[in-house]
Amino acid sequence: MQEKDRSNSLSHLNERGEAQMVDVSAKKITRRQAIAAGKIIMSTAALETIEAGNAPKGDVLGTAKIAGIMAAKQTANLIPMCHPLPIHKIEVEITPDRQLPGYQIRATVAIKAETGVEMEALTAVSVAALTLYDMAKALEKSMQISEIRLLSKTGGKSGDYFAEGKSC
């Protein structure tokens, strides 16, 4: 049985099909940015308690924002094949959405480097949502984290990407 050359189709596999970190040393340094989003759905009562600043654990949204920023900086320690990166910008926005009810979470990460920051943006959103859950679980344990996704990425050899129906 002939083995397929996986090195061209899956960049994190070598010619033997083994996991590897991609060599980005020959890539051009460019400005790159990624935006990711997600949401956390909760009861109206939990949302109102957080918005009023009355959650038992304190500043839910501030803590979640800081956690998202810290997580983006730690992505290479969490995701095995991610490169450690000198990130230039991390912004985490957590916006109340009464229609959910809950919060919309959005992270923007920017860098000048040889590789992109999609995983950092996705990690920031994920950990911000998890922290929001942790900070508010005394109010409600049935909260749902959902729809974590990449909205856009710019820069780099593969070009720009914008999620269908999304312009950032």
Stockholm file with secondary structure:
# STOCKHOLM 1.0

chainA/1-168         MQEKDRSNSLSHLNERGEAQMVDVSAKKITRRQAIAAGKIIMSTAALETIEAGNAPKGDVLGTAKIAGIMAAKQTANLIPMCHPLPIHKIEVEITPDRQLPGYQIRATVAIKAETGVEMEALTAVSVAALTLYDMAKALEKSMQISEIRLLSKTGGKSGDYFAEGKSC
#=GR chainA/1-168 SS CCCCCCTTTCTTBCTTSCBCCCCCTTSCCEEEEEEEEEEEECCHHHHHHHHTTCCTTSCHHHHHHHHHHHHHHTHHHHSTTCCCCCCCEEEEEEEEETTTTEEEEEEEEEEEESSCCHHHHHHHHHHHHHHHHHHHTTTCSCCEEEEEEEEEEECSTTCCEECTTCCC
#=GC SS_cons         CCCCCCTTTCTTBCTTSCBCCCCCTTSCCEEEEEEEEEEEECCHHHHHHHHTTCCTTSCHHHHHHHHHHHHHHTHHHHSTTCCCCCCCEEEEEEEEETTTTEEEEEEEEEEEESSCCHHHHHHHHHHHHHHHHHHHTTTCSCCEEEEEEEEEEECSTTCCEECTTCCC
//
